[in-house]
């Protein structure tokens, strides 16, 4: 990868992070009871930018692949924090595991439901477009 292209990709990610940080602060001031994580806002922004073709995939692919290589480092602080709370895990481990299993199943079902609805809407639009094309050809 060219050095200039990599720097451009870093600048794009930097701008997305800056915008997501500003949005998170704004949401926190407007609605303090509902904190929005900055990385979530950043992912949504990147998705929207890619979907609406404001940013092309080639413009962010190199840095994305670079970050994916080091993703395991992100989980080290969480693992260390988990080890420091072994007393809580010992006392309430079963409840925590049950909550994790139930919430994971709910998330899977919710995601499957949304995907099913989106597929149905897409098929409805395709059928509607096909029917309107057939009607236009008959006229």
Backbone as CSV, one residue per row, in Angstrom:
resi,resn,N_x,N_y,N_z,CA_x,CA_y,CA_z,C_x,C_y,C_z
1,UNK,0.850,-1.176,0.000,0.000,0.000,0.000,0.894,1.237,0.000
2,UNK,0.492,2.232,-0.748,1.251,3.471,-0.827,1.143,4.229,0.490
3,UNK,2.211,4.963,0.802,2.237,5.725,2.050,1.162,6.810,2.051
4,UNK,0.970,7.476,0.931,-0.037,8.534,0.838,-1.445,8.009,1.035
5,UNK,-1.722,6.837,0.469,-3.052,6.242,0.618,-3.308,5.858,2.070
6,UNK,-2.283,5.327,2.740,-2.433,4.944,4.148,-2.695,6.169,5.009
7,UNK,-1.994,7.245,4.741,-2.195,8.488,5.507,-3.598,9.036,5.255
8,UNK,-4.072,8.966,4.016,-5.436,9.404,3.708,-6.452,8.582,4.482
9,UNK,-6.226,7.280,4.554,-7.135,6.414,5.302,-7.118,6.761,6.788
10,UNK,-5.944,7.032,7.338,-5.840,7.433,8.749,-6.600,8.735,8.983
11,UNK,-6.489,9.679,8.048,-7.203,10.957,8.182,-8.717,10.717,8.162
12,UNK,-9.190,9.835,7.273,-10.625,9.532,7.216,-11.087,8.958,8.543
13,UNK,-10.336,7.981,9.079,-10.705,7.396,10.366,-10.640,8.431,11.484
14,UNK,-9.651,9.300,11.427,-9.542,10.345,12.443,-10.746,11.276,12.427
15,UNK,-11.187,11.643,11.233,-12.363,12.511,11.120,-13.625,11.802,11.613
16,UNK,-13.739,10.506,11.316,-14.896,9.747,11.799,-14.874,9.671,13.320
17,UNK,-13.698,9.428,13.901,-13.588,9.377,15.361,-13.890,10.732,15.992
18,UNK,-13.415,11.809,15.371,-13.701,13.146,15.888,-15.200,13.429,15.840
19,UNK,-15.829,13.117,14.704,-17.269,13.351,14.576,-18.056,12.497,15.560
20,UNK,-17.658,11.234,15.720,-18.389,10.370,16.653,-18.202,10.826,18.096
21,UNK,-17.032,11.342,18.421,-16.809,11.865,19.771,-17.674,13.101,20.026
22,UNK,-17.746,13.977,19.037,-18.586,15.173,19.193,-20.058,14.801,19.303
23,UNK,-20.506,13.833,18.498,-21.901,13.389,18.562,-22.194,12.748,19.910
24,UNK,-21.262,11.933,20.408,-21.458,11.279,21.710,-21.564,12.314,22.825
25,UNK,-20.727,13.335,22.790,-20.808,14.397,23.797,-22.121,15.162,23.686
26,UNK,-22.562,15.426,22.463,-23.826,16.135,22.263,-25.002,15.305,22.777
27,UNK,-25.018,14.019,22.465,-26.092,13.139,22.934,-26.067,13.053,24.458
28,UNK,-24.869,13.003,25.040,-24.741,12.930,26.495,-25.266,14.191,27.168
29,UNK,-25.079,15.343,26.543,-25.594,16.582,27.125,-27.105,16.700,26.958
30,UNK,-27.619,16.264,25.808,-29.056,16.349,25.554,-29.818,15.308,26.357
31,UNK,-29.277,14.092,26.407,-29.962,12.971,27.044,-28.981,12.217,27.936
32,UNK,-28.698,12.742,29.143,-27.663,12.153,30.003,-27.994,10.736,30.479
33,UNK,-29.253,10.358,30.504,-29.622,9.024,30.984,-29.339,7.949,29.938
34,UNK,-29.007,8.351,28.717,-28.764,7.390,27.637,-27.388,7.638,27.029
35,UNK,-26.341,7.107,27.665,-24.993,7.337,27.115,-24.782,6.527,25.832
36,UNK,-24.294,7.186,24.816,-23.989,6.521,23.545,-22.489,6.302,23.471
37,UNK,-22.052,5.059,23.329,-20.612,4.808,23.218,-20.054,5.384,21.913
38,UNK,-18.947,6.058,22.018,-18.319,6.669,20.856,-17.983,5.650,19.771
39,UNK,-17.440,4.471,20.111,-17.155,3.506,19.033,-18.401,3.063,18.275
40,UNK,-19.534,2.948,18.958,-20.773,2.568,18.278,-21.188,3.649,17.289
41,UNK,-21.102,4.892,17.703,-21.437,5.998,16.802,-20.479,6.009,15.618
42,UNK,-19.197,5.738,15.878,-18.212,5.681,14.795,-18.523,4.586,13.795
43,UNK,-18.927,3.416,14.291,-19.281,2.324,13.378,-20.511,2.676,12.548
44,UNK,-21.486,3.313,13.185,-22.691,3.717,12.453,-22.333,4.758,11.392
45,UNK,-21.498,5.723,11.757,-21.084,6.742,10.787,-20.338,6.112,9.611
46,UNK,-19.400,5.204,9.907,-18.649,4.558,8.841,-19.568,3.743,7.944
47,UNK,-20.519,3.035,8.548,-21.487,2.270,7.756,-22.291,3.192,6.839
48,UNK,-22.779,4.303,7.383,-23.567,5.231,6.569,-22.722,5.854,5.454
49,UNK,-21.488,6.203,5.772,-20.611,6.781,4.756,-20.322,5.781,3.640
50,UNK,-20.128,4.515,4.001,-19.896,3.486,2.985,-21.169,3.184,2.197
51,UNK,-22.306,3.153,2.877,-23.567,2.846,2.214,-23.943,3.918,1.194
52,UNK,-23.781,5.177,1.572,-24.149,6.271,0.677,-22.996,6.684,-0.240
53,UNK,-21.938,5.883,-0.253,-20.797,6.048,-1.149,-20.100,7.401,-1.006
54,UNK,-20.157,7.954,0.205,-19.374,9.157,0.488,-17.912,8.754,0.618
55,UNK,-17.687,7.604,1.253,-16.358,7.015,1.388,-16.390,5.686,0.640
56,UNK,-15.373,5.442,-0.163,-15.301,4.177,-0.883,-14.548,3.149,-0.031
57,UNK,-14.866,1.881,-0.233,-14.259,0.809,0.544,-12.738,0.813,0.412
58,UNK,-12.248,1.119,-0.764,-10.797,1.146,-0.980,-10.120,2.215,-0.127
59,UNK,-10.872,3.261,0.235,-10.304,4.351,1.017,-10.108,3.986,2.482
60,UNK,-10.724,2.920,2.953,-10.603,2.551,4.366,-10.173,1.106,4.580
61,UNK,-10.022,0.331,3.512,-9.748,-1.101,3.649,-8.389,-1.376,4.287
62,UNK,-7.359,-0.661,3.902,-6.019,-0.921,4.422,-5.913,-0.704,5.919
63,UNK,-6.419,0.422,6.398,-6.369,0.711,7.832,-7.279,-0.240,8.600
64,UNK,-8.416,-0.594,8.015,-9.317,-1.541,8.672,-8.633,-2.880,8.877
65,UNK,-7.964,-3.375,7.847,-7.239,-4.640,7.976,-6.123,-4.537,9.013
66,UNK,-5.466,-3.397,9.064,-4.418,-3.174,10.060,-4.984,-3.240,11.474
67,UNK,-6.142,-2.592,11.697,-6.766,-2.608,13.018,-7.257,-3.999,13.407
68,UNK,-7.748,-4.748,12.445,-8.247,-6.098,12.740,-7.109,-6.996,13.221
69,UNK,-5.912,-6.765,12.733,-4.769,-7.563,13.170,-4.492,-7.399,14.660
70,UNK,-4.843,-6.260,15.223,-4.541,-5.978,16.624,-5.774,-5.954,17.522
71,UNK,-6.866,-6.522,17.056,-8.111,-6.461,17.815,-8.021,-7.204,19.145
72,UNK,-7.204,-8.234,19.206,-7.092,-8.986,20.461,-6.523,-8.117,21.582
73,UNK,-5.721,-7.127,21.253,-5.167,-6.238,22.281,-6.248,-5.412,22.974
74,UNK,-7.350,-5.203,22.285,-8.439,-4.414,22.856,-9.065,-5.136,24.048
75,UNK,-9.049,-6.471,24.017,-9.725,-7.245,25.055,-8.841,-7.514,26.271
76,UNK,-7.575,-7.151,26.233,-6.693,-7.391,27.377,-7.160,-6.626,28.617
77,UNK,-7.488,-5.333,28.554,-7.967,-4.645,29.759,-9.238,-5.269,30.343
78,UNK,-10.129,-5.729,29.482,-11.353,-6.373,29.972,-11.020,-7.661,30.703
79,UNK,-10.105,-8.427,30.161,-9.699,-9.673,30.812,-9.048,-9.433,32.155
80,UNK,-8.230,-8.410,32.244,-7.581,-8.079,33.516,-8.621,-7.610,34.523
81,UNK,-9.568,-6.799,34.090,-10.630,-6.349,34.994,-11.471,-7.521,35.470
82,UNK,-11.678,-8.503,34.613,-12.447,-9.688,34.981,-11.718,-10.495,36.054
83,UNK,-10.420,-10.612,35.927,-9.636,-11.364,36.916,-9.666,-10.667,38.278
84,UNK,-9.749,-9.354,38.295,-9.774,-8.640,39.577,-11.121,-8.778,40.280
85,UNK,-12.133,-9.274,39.589,-13.469,-9.426,40.171,-13.852,-10.894,40.362
86,UNK,-12.896,-11.725,40.669,-13.179,-13.149,40.839,-14.140,-13.417,41.992
87,UNK,-14.106,-12.572,43.034,-15.030,-12.758,44.153,-16.486,-12.556,43.710
88,UNK,-16.714,-11.599,42.847,-18.065,-11.371,42.324,-18.480,-12.545,41.436
89,UNK,-17.560,-13.017,40.607,-17.863,-14.166,39.748,-18.173,-15.411,40.574
90,UNK,-17.460,-15.577,41.680,-17.692,-16.744,42.535,-19.062,-16.664,43.195
91,UNK,-19.435,-15.478,43.629,-20.712,-15.310,44.328,-21.908,-15.319,43.377
92,UNK,-21.762,-14.723,42.201,-22.907,-14.540,41.312,-22.654,-15.079,39.914
93,UNK,-21.775,-16.035,39.783,-21.396,-16.568,38.477,-22.534,-17.204,37.720
94,UNK,-23.382,-17.973,38.407,-24.489,-18.653,37.729,-25.473,-17.633,37.160
95,UNK,-25.800,-16.613,37.945,-26.721,-15.583,37.449,-26.126,-14.849,36.244
96,UNK,-24.842,-14.579,36.298,-24.197,-13.876,35.188,-24.250,-14.731,33.924
97,UNK,-23.955,-16.024,34.055,-23.985,-16.914,32.896,-25.399,-17.011,32.326
98,UNK,-26.399,-17.094,33.203,-27.793,-17.165,32.734,-28.179,-15.888,31.986
99,UNK,-27.795,-14.750,32.533,-28.104,-13.478,31.868,-27.403,-13.395,30.516
100,UNK,-26.171,-13.845,30.430,-25.439,-13.818,29.161,-26.126,-14.715,28.138
101,UNK,-26.524,-15.919,28.542,-27.183,-16.846,27.611,-28.520,-16.288,27.146
102,UNK,-29.335,-15.795,28.084,-30.658,-15.267,27.725,-30.521,-14.039,26.832
103,UNK,-29.617,-13.134,27.166,-29.470,-11.923,26.356,-28.917,-12.250,24.968
104,UNK,-28.033,-13.236,24.870,-27.522,-13.642,23.568,-28.637,-14.238,22.710
105,UNK,-29.461,-15.090,23.308,-30.583,-15.664,22.560,-31.563,-14.585,22.120
106,UNK,-31.843,-13.630,23.007,-32.747,-12.536,22.635,-32.161,-11.725,21.490
107,UNK,-30.866,-11.456,21.539,-30.213,-10.694,20.475,-30.285,-11.449,19.157
108,UNK,-30.030,-12.756,19.188,-30.107,-13.553,17.965,-31.520,-13.553,17.391
109,UNK,-32.514,-13.731,18.245,-33.899,-13.735,17.775,-34.308,-12.374,17.221
110,UNK,-33.912,-11.320,17.897,-34.230,-9.968,17.442,-33.566,-9.683,16.095
111,UNK,-32.296,-10.064,15.973,-31.575,-9.855,14.719,-32.212,-10.660,13.590
112,UNK,-32.577,-11.906,13.876,-33.233,-12.738,12.862,-34.579,-12.132,12.466
113,UNK,-35.324,-11.615,13.419,-36.610,-10.985,13.121,-36.453,-9.758,12.244
114,UNK,-35.497,-8.914,12.565,-35.253,-7.714,11.753,-34.808,-8.118,10.351
115,UNK,-33.921,-9.112,10.253,-33.474,-9.576,8.938,-34.649,-10.118,8.131
116,UNK,-35.536,-10.875,8.771,-36.703,-11.425,8.077,-37.593,-10.294,7.565
117,UNK,-37.831,-9.292,8.404,-38.664,-8.151,7.988,-38.021,-7.428,6.813
118,UNK,-36.717,-7.201,6.870,-36.044,-6.511,5.768,-36.100,-7.316,4.481
119,UNK,-35.975,-8.635,4.580,-36.083,-9.481,3.389,-37.491,-9.403,2.816
120,UNK,-38.511,-9.426,3.680,-39.891,-9.330,3.213,-40.146,-7.990,2.524
121,UNK,-39.630,-6.910,3.089,-39.800,-5.583,2.479,-39.105,-5.533,1.121
122,UNK,-37.891,-6.093,1.047,-37.159,-6.111,-0.226,-37.923,-6.907,-1.279
123,UNK,-38.442,-8.075,-0.902,-39.207,-8.882,-1.847,-40.490,-8.170,-2.280
124,UNK,-41.113,-7.438,-1.353,-42.319,-6.685,-1.691,-41.998,-5.605,-2.716
125,UNK,-40.866,-4.889,-2.500,-40.468,-3.853,-3.450,-40.151,-4.446,-4.814
126,UNK,-39.463,-5.589,-4.836,-39.129,-6.234,-6.103,-40.399,-6.674,-6.822
127,UNK,-41.326,-7.278,-6.076,-42.590,-7.713,-6.684,-43.378,-6.514,-7.200
128,UNK,-43.381,-5.442,-6.452,-44.111,-4.241,-6.868,-43.497,-3.646,-8.132
129,UNK,-42.165,-3.614,-8.180,-41.478,-3.070,-9.356,-41.746,-3.951,-10.576
130,UNK,-41.716,-5.268,-10.368,-41.987,-6.196,-11.468,-43.411,-6.025,-11.981
131,UNK,-44.376,-5.896,-11.070,-45.776,-5.705,-11.476,-45.970,-4.391,-12.225
132,UNK,-45.295,-3.333,-11.788,-45.451,-2.050,-12.481,-44.800,-2.095,-13.856
133,UNK,-43.706,-2.845,-14.012,-43.080,-2.987,-15.332,-43.974,-3.775,-16.268
134,UNK,-44.632,-4.812,-15.755,-45.543,-5.611,-16.580,-46.726,-4.760,-17.014
135,UNK,-47.266,-3.934,-16.126,-48.399,-3.069,-16.463,-48.008,-2.045,-17.505
136,UNK,-46.774,-1.515,-17.401,-46.328,-0.533,-18.386,-46.173,-1.177,-19.761
137,UNK,-45.711,-2.415,-19.821,-45.531,-3.094,-21.097,-46.896,-3.410,-21.736
138,UNK,-47.929,-3.671,-20.934,-49.240,-3.986,-21.470,-49.906,-2.750,-22.077
139,UNK,-49.578,-1.573,-21.540,-50.206,-0.344,-22.058,-49.614,-0.001,-23.367
